[in-house]
């Protein structure tokens, strides 16, 4: 009788150990890629999401300087939404209601916007406005047709010691061959010797970096591009790199925030971006027939 009970207890113990092992294996396999703003996919029935993103060419402006706005949107299938009925509402500093609306002809569409995707270094939609007071501006873009929307904040001040802007696409379609440009523009009011650091998700591939060095911290999901540059007062310095996203679809990536510090003194920050540059990733390009 004792031997029979011992066998039963042993069998229960083995089943318990196997159950714990299966559970731990299942949990460890469900990990998201680093630094990607992506939906949580259901294991049995993966769902795709639609996205809209909004970028400004700078995060900090001066009064009277033109603010350029760039946007893109994709549907659940990763197709580019090229016929959006867009409106942009801008909330000025110190006010509770909408102060400025951009609609219709105020928003232009790129001729390179194709529903089935395609390589472009230009945003799919563009608009602009000119701020006339200091403070934080809250900007919201919305597609009336789909209900998709996105928001961005910028700051306006006349105390800028250095002017920093950037330009790239807002929507890309992954492929093994196509690359996209990021152009960083830096204009100081005085001569400076600085270190410029651009952050990017490690899952993004840097395929050309010019004179920059790449720094990967094993304890971080972000990589760094680092330039040591001499800046001349009133002169614009352009720093350019090319990037590629070979696999991801229906996700949003964020580049930045760029940080400028004094050479040899990384804690002395000269400038730090206040917003990211977002990229919406559509469906993968099929270049087999090209």
Buried (B, 14 or more C-beta within 10 A) or exposed (E): EEEEEEEEEEEEEEEEEEEEEEEEEEEEEEEEBEBBBBBEBEEEEEEBBBBBBBBBBBBBBBEEBEBBBBBBBBBEEBBBBBEBEBBBBBBBBEEEEBBBEBEEEBBEBBEBBBBBBBBBBBBBBBBBBEBEEBEBBBBBBBBEEBEBBBEBEBBBEEEBEBBBBBBBBBBBBBBEEBBBEBEBBBBBEEEBEBBBBBBBBBBBBBBEBEEBEEEEEEEEEBBBBBBEBEBEEEEEBEBBBBBBBBEBBBBBBBBBBBBBBBEEEEEEEBBBBBBBBBBBBBBBBEEEEE
